[in-house]
Amino acid sequence: MADSKLKVAILVISDTASRHPSTDKAANALAETFAADGGDRWNDPTSVIVPDNVLEIQRQILSWTDTEDYFNLVITTGGTGFAVKDNTPEAVSPLIHRHAPGLVHGMLAASLAVTPFAMMSRPVAGTRGRSLIITLPGSPKGAKENLQAVIKLLPHACIQAAGADSRAIHAGGVQKLEKEADISHSPGATAEDKPLQHDHHHHHHHHDHGYGHVVPKPHTSPSDRPQSNDPNAGPTRRYRESPYPMLSVEDALKVIAEQTPDPIIIEAPVDISLVGSVIAEDVYAAEAVPAYRASIVDGYAVIASLPTADKPGSTKGKFPVASVSHAQAMSMPPPLKPGEIARITTGAPLPENANAVVMVEDTVLISTTPDGSEEAVVEILTGAIKPGENVREAGSDVSLGSKILQKGDLVTAVGGEIGLLASTGTRTVKVFKKPHIGVLSTGDELVKHDDPSPLHGGQIRDSNRPSLLSCLTAWGFPAVDLGIAKDTPAGHLEQSLRDALRGTPSTPGVDIIITTGGVSMGELDLLKPTIERQLGGTIHFGRVSMKPGKPTTFATVPFKPAVSSTDPTAQPERETRLIFSLPGNPASALVTLNLFVLPSLNKATGLGVSSGTQQGSVHQPRLGLPLVTATLTQAIPLDPKRTEYHRAIVMASKDGVLLASSTGLGGPGAGAGQRSSRVGSLAGANALLVLEPGKGVVEKGTRVQALLMGTVVPE
């Protein structure tokens, strides 16, 4: 047994994953851990998914343990918390022949080093027959972390459980066993001296089933990814170099597209709140437009016939005015008899039998009624009026049942889409729900931009929040002001983020949090560790090869909505919330908002759902800023290492050529130029020039790509 590979089975316990297997991420995370940290001692794991049901859990475990072809190790993931449906310990405990409290303590100790919420987990471990059974949390990070805490000891435990000669195994003493297991131990070593085996993520242990907790796709091994700066360790223990790999802008956009949840369909009333929404299903006309035959001029409804070679048209002559048809009439006018005409206004319905309208300019009043209030007889001066002339037929604008909008159409502020829906009697329409966004600034140095007090010390006015909020509002996305969070390791920053996610009784929690500041390498840059440790989030990237905006950070956070007041027994499914942590410098914040946040908002809102085009690319015009080509009016220096998103003004020349001018180049006598903290470079800028890294300058007259942030102005 000691010389052969050990067999391992993974049991995923989740109602959601049993219905939708693609939502499970824990099994893959554990399989990757065996491959990376298992020391080539394990076969490829077998995995099965079952719902939160005691009998099904027990039935599957017994099929792996109570057989001649037994598995050495059975691992469960999910259902170890305090939620009503967390039944894993109750299902597994009766199956255990001999409990293994040491393994339980080891996993809890590893988790407690990361978060006090480890105390909320109820793990079970022990042997049944010749198999070892261990229960892990449902969170991919939590399950992986717990497994890494004990994985090097598991081969020894499994071999003994299978019946190996214990005396022979222990003949060399504990040091020999530690060496064989590749475990180093120094007496008196502290947790600070020897970190536990885990990666830079952390988790909560309450009712995690893996859904909403997305496993990252690292480019490095766990040993190469130290934890980010510990806010409790002080400046002497902070990292001098970022532990996050540098991603290209293209790769960062792909990650954002992958992690942004698919849009949610809601039914919304047809009013101005629809502006900026995307139609979620084809819309068909409930009424024809117009609903009746209507006049397109002011004049007289007549019964016209076609003129012939020997007979003039029937409309020329003097006719009594039988009735009046107004556009605001509540009912149809009476039928028109031969030899009569009816006065009619633009948009009014034609009387029955009428088939044409004579313009008032082609008539003369002959007489009025005795009291002079109405026309009595009118002469029509032309006989050339043809049937159908000056008449708008029923349904000629929009026919009943015709498709008026299709899935993926954007409801613009111009008003055409809302007008079309309203004119056809459409009262509600299905659209993709707009994400609810919160904007938070971080930093002790910040004061509100409208604070009347004079600045002192190192204070600066918070320009980022009003700037980002105005931009989001212009895009048509609802956003709330989350204020300023202080740079404190525990308390204010964490509480601000949690409050934003939870919401209040009168304000719903946000789907996306946008923060500025706190993402660099300073001792008070606490956003990354707060997201990882306190919120149980996943940092998908922490650096991007771009200028400005290098420390841009993107994370997902698992969030379980509050239990419904109408059904307290119903367990809401865990959802995913997004956090964009943008740099604190004003130019960097606005550039990265346009470059990274807008494509995510577009996808979440349903833009591009019907186009079938690839999403998540900087060159995708529908997801994010539109891309154009412009000619430089001046030479611009290149950054040798990073792609620069150069603030510029794009103008249209008289001959239709797009010209691009920098809003500031820097250099001698030119001030700060495009420096990331230079707010002035944003004023008037309507585009970002995409300048690839290189030597020297890109010459005047060169055609470059430009991402349009606003309207092109005339030269």
N, C-alpha and C positions, 0 to 999 in steps of 0.2 A: 504493500500500500504506500509506503514512504517514497518509493521510486516512481510511482505513477501519478498522473495528474488527477486532481480531485474534481468531483462533480458538484456543481452548484445550480440551484434553481431559485428563481426570483418570482415571488407572488405579489402582483400589484393589486391592492385592495382599494377600489374606487368605483362608486356608482357611475360617475361621469365617464371615466375611462372604459368601463365595461360596455357603455353604450357607444362611445366614440373613442376607439383605441388610439387614434392619432393624437389625442390630447395628452396622452401619457408621456412624460419625459423622464420619469424616475428610473425605469428599467434600463434605458440607454445610459443614463448617468452612472448607474451601478456597474453595468457591463464594462464601461470605459474605465472605471476605477479598478476592477479586477485585472484588466489588461495592462493598465499603467502601473499599479502598485502591488499587484498580486505575485510578483516574482516568478512568473511562468509556472505557477503551481496549480493553475485551475484550467479546466476545460471551458469552452465558450458557454456562458450561462444559458439555461432554458428559462423562458419567462411565460407566465400566464396571467391574465387579468380576470378578477372576479369582483362582484359588487360587495358592498358592506353587509354581508350576510354571514352569520356565525356558521351555519351548516355548510355553506359553500366553501368558506375558508377552511374549515376542518376537513371536508371531503377532499379538497385539492392537496392539502399538506399530507394527509394519510396516503394518498396515491403516490407520493414521493418517498415517504419514510417506511411504510409498512409493506415492503416488497423486497424481493431478492435483489433487484436492480435498483437499489436505493441510492438517493443522493446524499453526499457527505454533508452538504450544507444547504439549508433551506432558509432563505431570507424573505421576509415580508416587508412591504413598504406601504404606509398609509394606515389611518385609523387608530393611531396611538395616543390621540389627544383626549380632551374632555368633552367634545361635542357629543350630542345625543346619539349620533350614528357611528361613533368611534368604538367598534366592537372587537378590534383585533386582539387586545390582551385577554378579553373574556373568551375568545375563540381558541387562542393558542395555549393559555395556561393549563387547561385540563389535559392537553396532549403531552405536556412535558413530564418525563419520567424523573429527570434530575435537573434541578434549576441551576443556572450559572450566574449568580449575582455579581461575580467579579467582572464579567463582560458588560453587564448592565451599568455597573459603577464606572467602568472605563469610558463607555459611550457618553454617559451623563457628564462626567468630568470634562471630556473634550468639548461638549456643547456649552457647559457652564462657563468655560473660559471665553466663550464668545458672547453669550446672552443669558440673562437670568431667566428667560422664557423656557430654558431647557428644563426647569423644574415642572413645567406643565406637560411634560411627556411621560408616558407610562410604558416604557419598554419591557420586554420579556425576553429571556434567553435561557436555553437549556438543551438537554439531549432527549431524544426519543429513539429508543433502540440504538442504532448505530449512526443516527443522523443528528447534527447540531442545528437547532432552530434559533433564529435571531429576528426580532421585530425592529424595524427602522421607521422613522417618520416618513410621511408622504412627500414632503418637499424634496425635489432633486438635490438641492444643496444640503439640506439636513440629513437626508439618507446617505449621501456621499461622505459627508463629514463624519457621521457616526461609523460608517464602514471603515474609513481610513484610520480611525482611532484604534481599531482592533484587528485590521486585516492581516497584519504580519504574525499575529498569534493564532489565527484561525486554522492554518494547516496543522499545527501541533495539536490543537483541540480536536480537529476532525480525525486525525490519525489515531489519537487515543480513544475517541468515541467509537471508532471502527473496530477496536479490539487489539491494537498493537501492544507490544511488550513495554509497559511503562517503565520497568526497572532499567531495561536496556536504553530506552530513550533518554532517561535522566542520568545515565552513568557519568557523563562528562560534566555535570553540574549546571547551574543556572547560566553561568557565563557562556558555556558552550551552546546552550539553547538560544541565548540572546544573539550570539554570533550567527548561528544558523538561520535565525529569523531576521537577521540584519537589523537588530535593535541595539542601539548604543545606550548605555546607562551610566551616568556619573553620579556617585553618591553625593547628595546634598544639592544636586542641580535644581534650579527653580524653573517655574514655567516661563519666567522672563528669559532665563538663559537658554532654555530648550523649548521652542514653540511646539505645540501639538501639531500632529499631521492634519492639516486642512488647508483648503485654498482660501482665497480672500473673500469668499462669500459667507453669509451666515443665514440663519433661518429661525423661524418660530415653529414650535412643535405642536401647535394646536390644530388638529384635524386637517393636516396637509395631505392632499392626494396627488399632488403633482400638477394639476391643471392650474394655469395662471402663473406658475412658477417656471419660467422658461430656462432651460439649460443653455448656457452660453457656449459658443464654439471657439474655444481658445486657440491661439496660435503657439502656445508654449505649454510645457508640462507643469504640473502643480508645484514642483520644487523650484521652478523658475518664476513663479508668480507670488512674491511675498505680499503680505497684507499691506494695504495702503496705510498712510499715517494714522497711528492710534491717537485719538484726541486726548487720551488720558496719560500718554507717555511723556509729554513735554517736548520742547524744541530739540533737546539733545538726542532724542530717539527718532526724530522724524526722518523720512527717506530723503536722501540727497538727489535721487534720480527717480523719476516716475516709474512705477512698476507696470504701467499700462503700455502695451504695444502701440506704436504709431500707425494709425490707419490712414489710407488715402481717402480723399473726399468721396470717391466712387464707392469704396468699400463701406464707409460710414453710412452712406445713403442706402446701400443694400441692406445693412443691418437694421436701420430704422424702418425700412419698408417691410422687412420680415417680422419685426416685433410689433408694429402698429396693428392693433386689432382690426378685424374686418368691420365694415360699417353696419350699424343697426338700423333696421327699418321701423319707422313710426308713421302714424297718420296725423297730419297737421291741417289746420284750417287754411283756407285760401285767403290770406291777408298779407300785409307787408312783412310780417315775420318770416315769410318764405324766402325772402331775398337771400341769396347765397346758398340755398339748399339745392340738393341734387335729387332729381326725380328717381324714385326707387322702382317703379313699374310703369309700363306704358299707360297713358291716359287717353280715354276715348270720349268724344263729345257727347254729353248727356242731352244737349239740345242743339238744334240747327241754328246757324247764324247767317242771315236773319231768319227768324221763325216764320215770317210771312213775306209776301211780295211787297216791296217798299219802293217809294219814289226816291230818286237820287237828286231831284231838283225841286224848287218851288214852282208850282204851276197848276195844271188841271189834268185830272185823270180822265181818259177818254176810251171809247171803244173804237179801235183803229182797224182798218183793213188795208191790205196791200194795194197800192195804186197799179193800174194797168195802162196799156198804151192808149186805150180809148176812154178811160175813166179815171178821174183824179182820185186822190185819197179821200177818205170819208171824213176827215177831221176839219176840213176848211169850211167855214161858215159861222152862223150865229147859233149859240146853244144856251139853253137855260141852265143855271147852276143849281143842281139838285141837292147837293150836300157839301159838307166840309170835312176833310180828314186831316187831323193834326197828329204830329209825332207823339204827343203826350196823351193821346186818347186812351181811355180805359177799355174801349170796345171797338169792334169793327164798324165802319160806316155801312149804311144800307146798300143793297145791290144797285148797280147802275143800270138804268134802262137805255135802250137805243135812243139816240137823239138827245141824251143828257150828258152833262159833264159834272165833275166834282172838284171843287178847289182842294188842293193838297199841298202839304208842306214837306220839306226834305225829311226823309226817314219815316214818313207816315205810311200806314198800310193802304194798299189800293183797294177800292171797293170791289166786291164781287162783280164779275163780268168785265171790269176795266182791264185793258191790256197794254196801255201806253200812257205816257205823261207828256203833255205839251208844256214847254217852258213858259213862264209868265211873260218873258220878253216877246214871245210870238203871239200875244193876245192884246185885245183892246176892250175896255169896259164899255158896254152899250147902255145898260140901265141898272138901277138899284131897286131894292124893295121900297115900298111907300115910305117907310120910316127912315130910309137912307142908311140903315145899319149893315145891310148885306148886299152882295152882288146878286143881281137878278138874271141878266143876260150878258154873256161875254162872246166876243167874236174871235175865232181862231183864224189867223192870217195865213196859215200855210196848210196845204193838203199833203205834205211830204212825210208826215209822221207815220212811222211803221210800227207794227205790233212789237212789243218788247222794248221800244225806245224809252230811255231814261227810267228803266225799271230794274231794280235789283231783285233777282229771283230768290225765293226761299231756299236756304242752304247753299247759296252761291259762294258765301265766304267760308263757311264751315258746314259740312254736311253731317247730319245726324249719325252718330256711331263711328265717325272717322277718327283716326289717331291724330291727336293734336300735340302731344308731347311723348317722348319715348324715354325709357330707362337710361339714365346717365346724363340727361339734359340738365343744364344749370339754370336756375331761376335767377335772372340778372336784375340789377337795380334799374335797368332801363324801363322796365314795366311791361314789356311785351308778353312775357310768359304769364304773369299774373292777370293781365288784361284778357288774354286768350282763355284762361281757366274761368275767369269771372263771366265772360260773355257767353260761355256754353253752359252756365248753371252748375259748374263744378264747385261744390262747397268744401270738400276735403280731398286731400291727395296724399299718397304715400311717398315719403321722402326718406333719405338717409339722415339719421339724427346727427346734428352738429355736436362735436365734443365740447364739453364744458371745460374751460381753461382758467387756471389761476396763475398770476404773475407775482413772484416773491423776490425781493432784493435781500441780500445778506451783507452784513458788515457793520461793526461797531462805529465806523467812521461816517456812516451815512445819516443824513437828516432829510426830512421831507423837503421836496423842492419848493413848497410854498410856505415853509416855516419862516415867520417874520423875523426871528432872532438872527443876529449876525453870526457868521461862522467863526469858530475859534479852534485853536490847535490844528489837528489834522483832519478836521471835518470837511466833507464834501456834500454837495446836494445830490440827491438821488434823481438822476435824469433818466435812468434806465426804465423804471416802471412806467412813467407816463409815456415814454417813447414806444415801448413795446405794446402797451395797452392801446395806444392810438393806432398802431400798425395792425394789430389783431382786429380792432373794430372796423378799420377800413377794409379788411378782408372779409368782413361779415361774420366773424366768429364771436360768440358771447364770451367775455372774459371778466374775471373778478380781480380786484386789487387785494392781494394778500399782505400788503404792508412790507415792513422791514424786519428781518430776523437778525438777532445779535449773534456774534461769533462766540458762542459758549458751547463747550463740548457736550454738555447734557442740558436739557431743558428747553430753551427758547427755540432753537432751530428745529429740533426734533418735534416739539409740540406744534410749531407752525405748520410743518409738513403733514403731521397727523390730522390736525384740525382741518386742513384744506381737503384732505382725502375723505374725511368723515362728513363734513358739512355741518349744518345746523338744522334745527326743525324748520326754519324758513328758507334756508339756502341749501341746495343739493351739493354733495361733494363733487370735486372736480375730477375729470378724467385725465387731464394732462396738467402737470405743474411745470412752469417755466421759471427757473431761478437765474439770477445773475450774481456773479462773484463767488468766491470760496472754492474754486476748482483748481487753483494753481498749487504750488509746492510749499507755501508758507505754513507756519505752525498753526495758524488760525483758519486755514482753508479746510473746513470740516465737512463739506457736503458729501464727498465720496464716502468717508468712513461712517457718516450718519446714515446715508442710504443703505450701506452694506450691513452695518451692525444693528442699528436701532430699528430700521424699517424692514430688514430682511430682503433687501432689493438685490438686483443683479446689475452690475456695471458692465454694459456691453462694449463700451469703449470710453477711454478717458483722455485720449490725445488724437488729434487729426493733423495730418501734414498739410497745413494751410496757413495763410497769412492774410488778415488777422484771424484769431480764433483757435489757436493751437490747443489750448486746454479744454475745448468743448467736450462735454460729458453727456452720455445718453444712458439711461437706466430704466429698468422696469421694476415695479414694486407689486407684490401680491396684495390683494385687498379683498376682504370678505365683507359685503354689505351687512347692515344691521338686520337682525331678525324681524320679519314682518309682524306688525302689531295685530294683524288679522289672523295670522297663523303662526304662533310662536314656536310650533314644533318643526316647521319647515326650515331646513338648513340651506341658506343661500349659497350658491356656488362661488368659489373664489374667482375674482376677476383680476385683470391686469391693468395697472395704471402706469402711465408714462411720465418720466421726469427728464426734461431737457435742462441741464445745468450749463448755462452759457457763461462766457467770461464776463468779468465785471467792467472792463473797459467799454465805453459807450459804442464806439465804432464796431468792436468785435461782437458785442451783443446784438446789434441790429443786422450785421452781416450774417451771423450764424442763425439768427431767427429766420431770415429770408432763405438761407441755404438749406437748413436742416429741419426746422419746425414746420415751415409751410408745406413741404411735400408730405409730411406725416398727417397734417391737418387735411390736406386734399384727399389722401387715401381714406382717412377715417370718415370723411364726409361723402365718400362715394364717387369722387371725380375719377373718370377714366374707367369706370366699371364696364362700360359697353364698348370701349375702344379696342380691347384685346391687345393693347400695347404693353410693353414691359414697363413696370413701375420701379420707382426707386432710383432712377438715373438722373444726374444733373442735366442730361440732354433731353429729358422727357418734358415737353412743354406744358402738358396738362397737370403734372404733379410738380408743383413748385413754380419758379419763375420762368417765363417764356425766354427762349434763347434766340438771339439774332446775331448777325454779323455786322460789325461796324468798322469804319476806317479811322485809324488814329490821326489826330491833328497835331500830335507832338510825340517825341520819343519818350519812352517810359523805361526806367531801369528794371531789370529782372531780379528776382530773389534767386540765389544760386541753389537753394535746397527745397523750397516749398512753393506750391502753387499759390499765387496771390490773387485775391478777389479785390481788385482795385476800384475804389469808388470813383464814379465818373458821371459825366452828363452826356447823354446820347441825343443828338439833334438830327433833324431831317433837313437836308439841303434842298434848294429849290428844284433840283433835278431828281429828287427822291433818294439820294444816297444817304445812308446813316453815318454820321460822324461822331466820334467819341473823343471827349476832352477830359483830362484828369481834373479832380477837384483839389488837388494839391500834390506836388511831386517831392516836396522837401528839398534838401540840398542847401548849399550856401545861400543865405538870405531868403530862403523860402519858408522858414519856420518848420513846423512839425510834420508837414506833408501828410502822408498816409498813416502816421503812427496810430496804433490801435486806440489810444486814449484821446485822439484828436476829434472832438465832436464836430468841429468846423468842416471836416471832410465830408460830413453827411449832408450838410445843408445844400439843397439843390440837386444832390445826386439822385439820379433816376436809374442807375445801372451799376452792375458789378462787372468789370472786365476780367475775364478768366485768362490769367497770364501764367503759363506753365513755367516751371523753374528753368533757369539757364544763366549763361554768362552775358555780361554786357547789357545792352538795351534792346527793346523791340522798337524798330525804327518808325518814324513818322510815315504815314501812308500805308502801314501794314494793316491788313484786315484781321481782326481778332474777334473772338466770341464774347458776347455781352449778355448777361442775365438782366432782364428789364425789371426794375422794382417799381417803376411808375410810367407815366405817359411820356412818349417821345415828344420833345419840344421842337418848334421850327428854328432853323438857324438864324 
